[in-house]
Amino acid sequence: MAVFGAIAALTFAAPAHADDDALGPTAQQDCTALSWPQPLPNAVGRQLEEIVNDDSFWICLNIAAIAPDGHDVMDDNSGFTQSWRITNQSPQSGTPVAENQTITLNVAQ
């Protein structure tokens, strides 16, 4: 279920709270505070769940995780219930990317 929460965070904006200052900045505020474009880190060899759960940089991007059969695992339950290793990424690491840019990660089990 932890992967589901992280993926949901990629799709939906954080809810507004009356006491936002007490909660600290939202993920969107953290992204907006960065100077864009940013160089894309290398994700090849990492687990997809590491990217979406543990790396705050990636939440600023629009991730498409394409399985060998061509479907985007971010759009179905397999992204939540199965472990996927990143085998390729586009654009390549080091490429300057904009906030919310679509990044394609090829994944395999």
HUNOR-V330895 format. One record per backbone hydrogen bond with DSSP energy under -0.5 kcal/mol. NH is the residue of the N-H (numbers start at 1). CO is the residue of the C=O. If there is no record, write none. Layout:
# HUNOR-V330895
NH;CO, NH;CO
This chain:
# HUNOR-V330895
5;1, 6;2, 7;3, 8;4, 9;5, 10;6, 11;7, 11;8, 12;8, 20;17, 22;19, 23;19, 24;20, 30;26, 31;27, 32;28, 33;29, 34;30, 34;31, 36;34, 37;97, 38;97, 40;95, 43;41, 45;86, 46;43, 48;84, 50;47, 51;47, 52;48, 53;49, 54;50, 55;50, 55;51, 56;54, 58;55, 59;55, 59;56, 60;57, 61;58, 62;101, 63;61, 64;103, 65;63, 66;64, 66;105, 67;65, 67;71, 70;67, 73;65, 73;71, 75;72, 76;73, 79;73, 79;76, 80;77, 81;77, 82;78, 85;108, 86;46, 87;106, 88;106, 90;104, 94;40, 95;92, 97;38, 100;60, 101;98, 103;62, 104;90, 105;64, 105;103, 106;88, 106;104, 107;66, 108;85
